[in-house]
Amino acid sequence: MIRILHLSDLHFGRDRPELETPLVETVNGLAPDLVAISGDFTQRARVAQFARARAFLDRLAPPTLSVPGNHDTPLDNLLLRFVVPFRRYRRAIDPVLEPELETPDMHVVGVNTVNRFSWQRGRMSPRTIRRLSAAFARGDARLRIAVLHHPLEHGPEVEKRLMRGARHALAALRGAGADVVLSGHLHNTVTRPFAISPGCLFVQAGTGLSTRLRGEDNTFNLLSCTPGRIEVETFSAGTDATFQRDRALSFSRSAVSGWTAD
């Protein structure tokens, strides 16, 4: 079994400090094979906020794989945002913006969807889509997971514009046989097959620490994966600052219908 813990949107600088230690202790207690963090470590990409994010990562015992979010580039410093948008992220979090992890059982590919010229709306360039497709199109039986900040699909309740290139990326992922896409950005948990690509599971994490809640508590997801089956558990913390297992959904995959809920 492969166990991947999915965190997103920590937003140091607009976070709940009382949740940080409970989150670290819960993550370390669950002892996943990997912690995937899908961006927005900071609120305003300030040096002090990145220092807090780095200290948080250093407290996590499992290995981590991270990608930047739009809040990890400076909003109020246009020179930095347009010239060296990821300099502070590279120094504090990871010099590699699109990391990959390969083991005998899984292939995890990080994707940078931040668009420096449109701060809120993400972008998947044709080059990025080709890279992602090539990474997954190797024909092996490993679990194939993409990690990105902006989601590739929105529900009808979402007012924000969908990321540029999202539909082309989904088509490419379907063709390459991707199993799961982990994303964040919207501060809401979503767990379901993609509507236009049911062979790929859409797992969106809420916010792990931020005070910017949108209808749900602070949350993270834990994926437990065996061949042809994935269980996604959501852990949440309310006013008591304790993360507890809140709900779980299980999905099985068939060659005909893709992922379906058990």
C-alpha positions in Angstrom: 0.0 0.0 0.0 1.1 3.5 -0.8 0.1 6.3 1.6 0.3 9.9 0.5 -0.7 12.8 2.7 -1.9 15.9 0.7 -1.5 19.3 2.3 -2.3 22.7 0.6 -2.7 26.4 1.2 -0.9 26.8 4.5 -0.7 30.6 4.1 1.8 31.4 6.7 1.2 35.1 7.5 -2.6 34.5 7.6 -2.6 31.2 9.5 -3.8 29.8 12.8 -0.6 29.4 14.9 -2.3 27.2 17.4 -2.9 24.6 14.6 0.7 24.3 13.5 1.9 21.8 16.2 -1.2 19.7 16.1 -0.8 19.5 12.3 2.8 18.5 12.5 2.1 15.9 15.2 -0.8 14.4 13.2 1.2 14.2 10.0 4.2 12.6 11.8 1.9 10.2 13.6 0.2 9.0 10.4 3.7 8.4 8.9 2.8 8.5 5.2 5.2 7.5 2.5 5.1 11.0 1.1 3.7 14.5 2.0 2.7 16.3 -1.1 2.1 20.0 -0.7 0.3 21.8 -3.5 1.3 25.4 -3.0 0.5 28.6 -1.2 3.0 28.2 1.7 2.7 32.0 2.4 0.2 34.8 2.2 2.3 37.5 0.7 5.6 35.8 -0.2 7.5 37.7 2.5 10.9 36.5 3.7 9.6 36.0 7.3 6.6 34.0 6.0 8.8 31.7 4.0 11.1 31.3 7.1 8.1 30.0 9.1 7.1 27.7 6.2 10.7 26.3 6.1 10.6 25.7 9.9 7.3 23.9 9.5 8.7 21.6 6.8 11.8 20.9 8.9 9.5 19.5 11.6 7.9 16.9 9.3 9.4 13.5 9.5 8.1 12.0 6.2 9.7 13.0 2.9 8.0 15.9 1.1 7.3 17.1 -2.4 6.2 20.6 -3.0 5.1 23.0 -5.8 4.6 26.8 -5.5 1.2 28.6 -5.5 0.3 32.0 -6.7 0.6 33.4 -3.1 4.3 32.3 -3.2 5.1 35.0 -5.6 5.1 38.7 -4.5 1.8 40.5 -5.1 2.9 43.9 -4.0 6.4 44.0 -5.5 5.9 44.0 -9.3 9.7 44.0 -10.0 10.3 40.8 -8.1 7.1 39.2 -9.4 7.9 39.8 -13.1 11.7 39.4 -12.9 12.5 36.8 -10.2 9.0 35.6 -9.0 10.2 32.4 -7.4 13.5 33.6 -5.8 12.2 33.5 -2.2 10.4 30.2 -2.8 13.6 28.6 -4.2 15.7 29.8 -1.3 13.3 28.7 1.4 11.3 25.7 0.1 13.0 24.0 -2.9 15.3 25.2 -5.7 13.4 22.9 -8.0 9.9 24.2 -9.0 8.7 21.0 -10.6 10.2 18.1 -8.6 9.7 14.5 -9.4 9.8 11.4 -7.2 10.1 7.9 -8.6 10.0 4.7 -6.6 9.2 1.1 -7.7 5.5 1.8 -6.8 4.8 5.4 -7.7 5.8 8.2 -10.0 4.9 11.7 -8.6 5.4 14.7 -10.9 5.2 18.3 -9.6 3.9 21.0 -11.9 4.3 24.7 -11.5 1.0 26.3 -12.6 1.7 29.9 -11.4 1.4 32.6 -14.0 3.4 35.7 -13.0 1.4 37.9 -15.5 -2.0 36.9 -14.1 -1.6 36.6 -10.3 -4.8 34.7 -9.5 -5.3 32.6 -12.6 -3.0 29.7 -13.3 -1.5 28.5 -16.6 -0.5 25.1 -18.1 1.7 25.8 -21.1 2.0 23.5 -24.0 5.6 22.7 -23.0 4.5 21.8 -19.5 1.7 19.6 -20.8 4.2 17.8 -23.1 6.5 17.2 -20.2 3.8 15.8 -18.0 2.5 13.5 -20.7 6.0 12.3 -21.4 6.7 11.6 -17.8 3.6 9.4 -17.4 3.6 7.7 -20.9 6.2 5.1 -20.0 3.7 2.2 -19.9 4.7 0.9 -16.4 2.3 -0.2 -13.7 3.3 2.4 -11.1 0.8 4.8 -9.5 1.0 8.0 -11.5 0.2 11.3 -9.6 0.5 14.9 -10.7 0.8 17.7 -8.0 -0.2 21.2 -8.9 -1.6 24.3 -7.3 -4.5 25.3 -9.5 -7.3 22.8 -10.2 -7.9 21.4 -13.6 -11.7 21.4 -13.2 -14.2 23.7 -11.4 -17.6 23.0 -10.0 -20.5 25.3 -10.9 -20.2 27.0 -7.6 -16.7 28.3 -8.3 -16.5 31.9 -9.5 -12.8 32.0 -10.3 -11.8 31.5 -13.9 -10.4 28.0 -14.7 -6.7 27.8 -15.3 -5.5 28.4 -18.9 -4.7 25.1 -20.6 -6.7 23.0 -18.1 -8.8 21.1 -20.6 -5.8 20.3 -22.9 -3.9 19.2 -19.8 -6.7 16.8 -18.8 -6.9 15.4 -22.2 -3.1 14.8 -22.2 -3.2 13.2 -18.7 -6.1 10.9 -19.9 -4.0 9.8 -22.8 -0.9 9.2 -20.7 -2.8 7.2 -18.1 -2.5 9.4 -15.1 -4.2 8.1 -12.0 -4.6 11.1 -9.6 -4.2 14.9 -9.7 -3.7 16.6 -6.4 -4.4 20.4 -6.3 -5.5 23.2 -4.0 -6.1 26.9 -4.4 -9.8 27.0 -3.6 -9.7 26.1 0.1 -12.3 23.4 -0.4 -12.0 19.6 -0.4 -13.0 17.8 -3.5 -12.7 14.0 -4.1 -14.2 12.6 -7.3 -13.3 11.5 -10.8 -12.8 14.3 -13.3 -16.1 14.8 -15.2 -14.4 14.8 -18.6 -11.7 12.3 -17.6 -13.1 9.7 -15.2 -10.0 7.6 -15.5 -8.2 10.2 -13.4 -9.1 11.0 -9.8 -9.5 14.7 -8.8 -8.4 15.2 -5.2 -8.4 18.8 -4.0 -7.2 19.7 -0.5 -8.7 22.5 1.6 -6.5 24.8 3.6 -4.3 23.2 6.3 -3.7 26.3 8.4 -5.2 29.4 7.0 -7.9 31.6 8.5 -9.3 32.1 5.0 -11.9 29.4 5.4 -14.6 28.9 2.7 -17.3 26.8 4.2 -15.3 24.1 5.8 -12.8 23.7 8.6 -9.0 23.4 8.1 -8.4 20.1 6.4 -5.9 17.8 4.7 -6.3 14.5 2.8 -4.7 11.1 3.2 -4.7 8.8 0.2 -4.2 5.0 0.7 -3.6 3.4 -2.6 -3.5 -0.2 -3.7 -3.7 -1.5 -7.3 -7.1 -0.4 -8.7 -8.4 1.1 -5.5 -7.9 4.4 -3.6 -9.3 5.5 -0.2 -9.2 9.3 0.5 -9.6 10.2 4.2 -10.2 13.9 5.1 -8.9 15.1 8.4 -10.3 18.4 9.8 -9.7 20.7 12.8 -12.3 23.1 14.2 -12.1 25.4 17.1 -10.6 22.8 19.4 -7.4 22.8 17.2 -7.3 19.0 16.9 -7.1 17.2 13.6 -9.5 14.3 13.5 -10.6 11.9 10.7 -13.8 13.5 9.4 -14.8 11.4 6.4 -13.6 8.9 3.9 -14.4 8.0 0.3 -13.2 4.9 -1.6 -12.9 4.5 -5.4 -12.3 1.5 -7.6 -11.0 1.7 -11.1 -12.1 -0.3 -14.1 -10.7 -0.2 -17.7 -14.2 0.7 -19.0 -15.6 3.3 -16.6 -12.5 4.6 -14.9 -12.8 5.6 -11.2 -16.1 5.0 -9.5 -17.1 5.4 -5.8 -17.5 2.2 -3.9 
